[in-house]
Structure formats: C-alpha cells, structure tokens
C-alpha cells in the first residue's frame, strides 16, 4: 500500500497497534482541511505491528495528549520533504481536559467551568489522579 | 496569600510552629485576645457540623475577631445553583478569611483558586480535613510530650476514615513512628496509602484484626467508628461491630500511659465507662481543636502578638 510522502507536516509514528483511531479522534483530525492518512497494523521491527498517522499540513499537535495516550509515540516534524525534528514522547506530569473525573463525589461533577486536571502520581504504573479529589483516572 | 487545603500544604516546621503557638495560647490566652480585632472570619458550611464550625467561630471570637457565615447549603446561594468559585469571590468582599466545609471532594481547592482571601478546608466530603489532623497532632504532643518515637494504633474504619489517612500522612514525616492498623478485613487501610505513605517513608507497620491482642504495644490508640453503611451485608456488620468497641475489659492489658483519642462524634465505639479513665483524652482533643485553629487563623492572616 502506498501513501504519498509528507512534504510539510507531521508523522506520528510508533503508535501502539490499534490506538491510531483513538489518537485520530483526540486530535480531531476529522475536522482539518489538510490530507491525513491513518495507517493501521503496519509492520514494525520494534513493535511487531504499529499504527502511523501522516498529516500533510502545518497543524498544532497537543503533545501532552499524545504522551498520555501512548508515551511510546515518536513525532516527526517534516519540512520540505526532510526530517526537521524528531520528538520522543513521555508521560506528561499533568493532563488537562483530556480525561474526566468519574468520582460522583468530586467537585468537578457539579462545578461549572472547571478544568479537569489529572496529575501523574506513579510513573511506573502510569497512575494519574484527579487534583481535586485524588481519585484514580480510569 | 496562603490557604490550607491539605495537611501536606504545611511543612513539618510550619506544623511544629503552629503547635508551639497553640500551646502558648493555651498557657496565656489573654495575650491573644485582640490579635484579630476588626478581622472577620466567614464560616461557609455547605453541610452541617457541630464541632468544626463552632470551634472555628469560637477560635475567631477568642482572638477578638468577628464571625459571619451559614451552616447549611439551603441557607446559602448554593441552593440557587451558585458555583463555589462565585460564592467565595462574593464572601471575600465581606471577610478576611474563610473556613469552608463542603460535601464535594476538592471544593476548597476550587475555592482557593478563585478566592481573594485565605481558604481553610474545614472538611471536603470523605477527602481532607487538615484542621482535624492539626488538632490530633497538638493532642499527641500535649498528651505524649512529643511527636516522634511512639507506637500508635488506628482502630476501626481505616478504609474510609479520612482522619486516619490524613494523620498517617502527617506522622510519616516524624521519626520513630510505629503504626498498628486494627480493622476488619473489609475496612483495611487502602493499599495506595500503605505504598505511597508508609512504605515510601519506611514507616514500620503491622495489621491486626484483634484490638485486645495488640493493646499492650500501644502508646496511643486512635479510635474511629465502624459504620453500618460500610458493610455489604448486615450479618458481617453485626459479627464485627463489637470487636471494635472499646470497653474497660479491652483496656486490661493497656499501658498506664496510653492516650485514647477519637476525632468524634462518637456513637458507640467507645463505651461511656471509659470517659472517666484519665487515659481518655478525646474531650481534651476537642478543646485543642479550638487552640490550633486560633494559631492557624493567625498564621494565614499573618498577624501575631
């Protein structure tokens, strides 16, 4: 299967196989004008199988969200057909308005206009807790 | 401007300093009679409380200040749907400091982000209650003479008991603390507290289901209530209930220097026969709550003698 190379844009590589669509939705790629390709189950020496997203166009990517969904992702910034920058993601210290607190006793369940902020409390086990009620994200 | 939302907002030095101030207030209350003159405390209690609200109000009045507020959400604009943020912005126009109790966890943190005056968390649901922890620490130091090198037993509901979690967190900063966790299997201390607090700080701890068996080890016994609603079935509750009620016979093997604490309110978990035992210090603990709140109000208002 052939997909044109990106001239100026972003290649999100090393996405865990099956998570590509989740990332596509999180980044709201269905609403951008630029050409976008989502490749699923591509062969990978490192992962066995992986997903890749190619975006031919200059868009802002929320790396915090990407790092939270899959810290193994690599983001390649392409300029004039060549690799200008390669970023390896990691779990962000905080994520804002990405996940919602499910604790019905949390103030976020009733207070209007409040940001849902989760803080990384255990990097090894990927545990995030709500900054308001300290409930675990799930 | 400082707020007190969680006990972890204070350094160990700040906690020790608050306790020092509280002890000074106890020894010479007249010196503090006017330190908050012309200052106003607002007590915003979105759910009812006897001890905590009256303790805050009494604390401010004893410092020569004034008190305004409400004692239930129905008598506030919250009943009309006003947000916590808007409520504290409004009250900040009338008061110099706010003590707030709210049934939703994290509400005081939201308040602190919006407020122009210091916020004290006076309890947010089952989450934090830092002034109770300060009260407990002052009580331990007054009863036991120090905040290090002792064995404390926590008995009852260790799973949902916020006062227990908070006090364990605070004590983990002091040296030589040994903890005995006494509870039924159903109400054991959550594993994340064991991992994040006890193991991380190398605190020695053991778990027991038998209060009588561990009694001789204890320097301090912190009782909490085993609540019926925490059990999935009535039979389990009835089976376990009496094991965690403190009666004179269970104190047979206890040290003569033991301090028996309880955050109150008590229902039946400490027999009233214990009240006259000099080792029972839960009513002295209540009194200490006012003095530590006086010290805290002074600190957050940045006033002194």
Contacts between the chains, C-beta under 8 A, distances in Angstrom:
chain1	res1	chain2	res2	distance
A	103	B	105	6.8
A	105	B	103	7.5
A	105	B	104	6.2
A	105	B	105	5.1
A	105	B	125	5.1
A	105	B	126	7.0
A	106	B	104	6.6
A	106	B	105	5.3
A	106	B	106	5.7
A	107	B	84	6.7
A	107	B	102	7.4
A	107	B	104	4.2
A	107	B	105	6.5
A	107	B	106	4.2
A	107	B	107	4.4
A	107	B	109	7.6
A	107	B	110	5.3
A	107	B	124	7.8
A	108	B	106	7.0
A	109	B	104	7.2
A	110	B	104	6.2
A	111	B	83	5.5
A	111	B	84	5.7
A	111	B	85	7.0
A	111	B	104	7.7
A	111	B	107	7.6
A	111	B	110	5.7
A	112	B	83	5.6
A	113	B	83	7.4
A	113	B	85	7.7
A	114	B	85	7.9
A	114	B	110	6.2
A	121	B	196	7.5
A	122	B	196	7.9
A	130	B	106	7.2
A	131	B	106	7.5
A	131	B	109	7.1
A	132	B	105	6.5
A	132	B	106	2.5
A	132	B	107	8.0
A	132	B	109	5.4
A	132	B	110	6.8
A	133	B	105	3.6
A	133	B	106	4.7
A	133	B	125	7.8
A	133	B	127	5.9
A	134	B	105	7.7
A	134	B	127	7.0
A	135	B	105	7.9
